[in-house]
Amino acid sequence: MDYETILVSKEGKVGIITLNRPQALNALSTKMVHELTAALDEFGKDDEVRSVVVAGNDRAFSAGADIKEMADMTAVQMAMGEHFFALWNKVGRFPKPLVGAITGFALGGGLELAMSLDVLVAADTAQLGQPEINIGVIPGGGGTQRLTRAVGKSKAMEMILSDKRIGAEEAKTLGLVSRVVPKEVCVDEAKKVAAEIATKSPVAIKLAKMAINKAFEMGLSDGLDFERELFYMLFASEDAKEGMHAFMDKRKPEFRGR
C-alpha cells in the first residue's frame, strides 16, 4: 500500500512502522491509525515478518490525538464512528511481538499507543504523560486502565489528574518501559530487541504473548491453568521438538513456525 502518514519497511524478519507526521508531532489522526492498523494487518499476513518495531521521530513518538480533528465531534460520532479509539484493539490484539521506540514525547493517545505495544525501549530524552485533563476530557484509549496496571494507582492518579509527566528513567523504574538508551540509538536498539525476538519460535512467542496479556485479566489460579494449557499445546508443535533436539545436539534451532 501507499501510505501518507507512516513509513513502512522490512529488515530481515523485522517489520518497521515509522509514524510520519513530523509537522504535527505525529499527532494521531484517524487516517494515521487506519494506516497503522492496515500496515499491521499486512505484517500479520507476512510469514517472513516475526516481530514489528513501531517508532516516531526525534521530537516525538506521538504527542497525542489530533485535537483539531476531535474538537467538533459529537459523542455519537466518537462512540459509533471509526475514530481511532474504535481501531485501538487491533493494535493490542496483534499476535506478533510489537517493540516500541519511544523518542521525545509520548503523550495522551501517543502514550496509550505505546502501552498497547509489548516491549518499550525509551530514549533518555523521552517524556511520557496523559495530559487529557487539560482539555476537559480523560484518556479514552486505555490510559486509565493500562497506565494504572503498569505504574500503580497513586502514580496513575497523579499523572492523569494533574498532567504529571515522567521521564524515561522514572518510567523504567516504574516498569512502564523496559530499557533506556541514548536518543541516537533508540530505534536501532528497538530493532535489535525485535530481531532477537524474531529468532525464537513464532509459535511459542505467540502463545507466550497471549499468556502474559491474560495475566492482566485473570486471577492467579485461572492464569496458571491457562498457562499450563498453552504449555501442553506447544508439545504438539514442530518448533518445540526442534528446539529441544537442537539443545541436546548443541546447535542453533531452525524454527519454522509450525
C-alpha positions in Angstrom: 0.0 0.0 0.0 0.9 3.6 -0.4 0.8 5.4 3.0 0.6 9.1 3.6 1.2 9.3 7.4 3.5 6.4 8.1 6.6 4.8 6.6 6.8 1.0 6.3 9.8 -1.2 5.6 11.3 -4.5 6.5 14.8 -5.5 7.8 15.2 -9.3 7.7 12.4 -10.8 9.9 11.5 -7.4 11.4 8.8 -5.1 10.1 9.2 -1.4 10.8 6.4 1.2 11.0 7.5 4.8 11.5 4.9 7.4 12.4 5.4 10.2 9.9 3.5 13.4 10.6 6.5 15.5 11.9 4.7 18.8 11.3 2.1 17.7 13.9 4.5 15.9 16.3 3.0 12.7 15.0 -0.5 13.5 16.3 -2.7 10.5 15.8 -5.3 11.3 13.2 -7.9 8.8 12.2 -6.1 8.4 8.9 -2.8 7.6 10.6 -4.4 4.9 12.8 -6.2 3.4 9.8 -2.8 3.3 8.1 -1.1 1.9 11.1 -3.6 -0.9 11.6 -3.5 -1.6 7.8 0.3 -2.0 7.9 0.0 -4.3 10.9 -2.6 -6.4 9.0 -0.1 -6.8 6.2 2.8 -7.7 8.5 0.4 -10.1 10.3 -0.1 -12.0 7.0 3.6 -11.9 6.1 5.2 -15.2 7.4 8.7 -13.7 6.9 7.9 -11.0 9.5 8.2 -12.3 13.0 8.2 -9.1 15.0 7.4 -5.4 14.4 9.0 -2.1 15.5 6.8 1.0 15.9 8.8 4.3 16.1 8.4 8.0 15.8 11.0 10.7 15.2 13.5 12.5 17.4 10.9 15.1 18.6 8.0 12.8 19.3 6.9 9.2 19.2 3.4 10.8 19.3 2.3 13.9 21.1 -1.3 12.6 21.3 -4.6 12.6 19.4 -5.2 15.1 16.7 -7.3 17.7 18.7 -8.2 19.7 15.6 -9.9 16.6 14.2 -11.7 15.7 17.5 -12.8 19.2 18.7 -16.1 19.3 16.9 -17.0 15.6 17.0 -20.2 14.5 18.8 -20.5 11.8 21.4 -22.3 9.6 18.9 -19.6 10.1 16.3 -17.0 9.2 18.8 -18.8 6.1 20.0 -20.2 4.8 16.7 -17.8 6.0 14.1 -14.4 4.7 13.0 -12.3 7.2 15.0 -9.1 5.8 16.2 -10.4 4.5 19.6 -12.5 2.1 17.7 -9.4 0.7 16.0 -7.2 0.5 19.1 -8.0 -3.1 19.9 -6.4 -4.1 16.6 -3.0 -2.9 18.0 -3.5 -4.6 21.4 -4.6 -7.9 19.8 -1.9 -8.1 17.1 -0.5 -11.6 17.5 3.2 -10.9 16.8 5.5 -9.0 19.2 5.5 -5.2 18.9 8.5 -3.3 20.1 8.2 0.5 20.6 11.0 3.0 20.2 9.9 5.9 22.3 11.8 9.1 21.5 10.7 12.6 22.5 7.1 13.0 23.6 4.7 10.1 24.2 1.6 11.9 25.4 -2.1 11.2 25.6 -3.0 8.9 22.8 0.7 8.5 22.0 1.3 7.0 25.4 -1.8 4.9 25.0 -0.5 3.6 21.7 2.9 2.9 23.3 1.2 1.0 26.1 -0.6 -1.2 23.6 2.8 -2.4 22.4 4.7 -5.3 24.1 8.2 -4.1 24.8 9.2 -0.4 25.1 12.7 1.0 24.5 12.8 4.6 25.6 15.3 7.3 24.7 16.8 9.2 27.6 15.1 12.3 26.4 11.6 10.7 26.3 8.7 12.4 28.2 5.6 10.4 29.0 2.2 11.6 30.2 -1.6 11.7 29.9 -2.5 15.4 29.6 -6.1 15.0 28.5 -7.4 16.6 31.7 -6.0 19.9 30.4 -8.7 19.9 27.7 -11.5 18.7 29.8 -11.5 15.0 29.0 -9.9 11.8 30.2 -7.8 9.2 28.5 -10.1 7.2 26.2 -7.7 4.8 24.5 -6.8 2.7 27.5 -4.9 5.2 29.6 -6.8 4.9 32.8 -6.6 1.1 32.6 -3.2 0.3 31.2 -1.3 3.0 33.0 -2.8 2.0 36.4 -1.8 -1.6 35.8 1.7 -0.5 34.8 2.6 2.1 37.5 0.0 1.6 40.2 -3.0 3.6 41.4 -1.3 6.5 43.1 1.2 7.4 40.3 -1.6 6.9 37.7 -3.8 9.2 39.6 -1.1 11.8 39.8 -0.3 11.6 36.1 -3.9 11.6 34.9 -5.4 14.1 37.3 -2.6 16.7 37.3 -0.8 16.1 34.0 2.4 15.0 35.8 4.8 13.9 33.1 7.6 11.5 33.8 11.0 11.0 32.1 12.5 7.8 30.8 14.4 6.8 33.9 11.4 7.1 36.1 9.3 5.2 33.6 11.9 2.4 33.7 11.9 2.4 37.5 8.1 2.1 37.5 8.1 -0.7 34.9 6.5 1.3 32.1 9.4 0.8 29.8 12.0 -2.0 29.7 15.2 -0.1 29.0 16.5 3.4 28.5 19.2 4.2 25.9 20.7 7.4 24.3 18.3 9.1 21.8 20.7 8.5 18.9 20.5 4.7 19.2 16.9 4.3 20.4 15.4 3.0 17.1 18.4 0.8 16.5 18.1 -0.7 20.0 14.4 -1.4 19.4 15.3 -3.1 16.1 17.9 -5.3 18.0 15.3 -6.3 20.5 12.8 -7.2 17.7 15.5 -9.0 15.8 16.4 -11.1 18.8 12.7 -12.0 19.4 12.4 -12.9 15.7 15.0 -15.7 16.2 12.7 -17.6 18.6 9.9 -20.0 17.7 6.9 -18.0 16.3 4.5 -20.5 17.8 6.0 -20.2 21.3 6.3 -16.4 21.0 2.6 -16.0 20.0 1.4 -18.2 23.0 3.8 -16.5 25.4 2.5 -13.1 24.4 -1.1 -14.4 24.8 -0.3 -15.8 28.3 1.4 -12.6 29.5 -1.5 -10.4 28.3 -4.0 -12.7 30.1 -2.1 -12.2 33.4 -3.7 -8.7 33.5 -7.2 -10.1 33.0 -7.3 -13.3 35.1 -6.8 -14.3 38.7 -3.7 -16.2 39.5 -5.4 -19.6 39.6 -7.1 -19.2 36.3 -3.9 -17.7 34.8 -1.9 -20.7 35.9 -4.4 -23.0 34.3 -4.3 -21.0 31.1 -0.5 -21.0 31.0 -0.4 -24.8 31.6 -2.8 -25.4 28.7 -0.6 -23.4 26.3 2.5 -25.2 27.6 0.9 -28.6 26.8 -0.2 -27.3 23.5 3.3 -26.4 22.5 4.4 -30.1 22.7 2.3 -30.7 19.6 4.5 -28.2 17.7 7.4 -29.0 15.4 9.2 -26.0 16.9 9.2 -27.4 20.4 10.7 -30.7 19.1 13.3 -28.8 17.0 14.2 -26.6 20.0 14.8 -29.5 22.4 16.7 -31.6 19.9 18.9 -28.6 18.9 19.6 -28.0 22.6 20.7 -31.6 23.0 22.7 -31.5 19.8 24.4 -28.2 20.9 23.3 -26.4 17.7 21.1 -23.4 16.9 17.5 -24.3 16.3 15.8 -23.7 13.0 12.3 -22.6 13.9 9.7 -22.7 11.2 6.6 -21.6 13.0 4.9 -24.9 12.9 
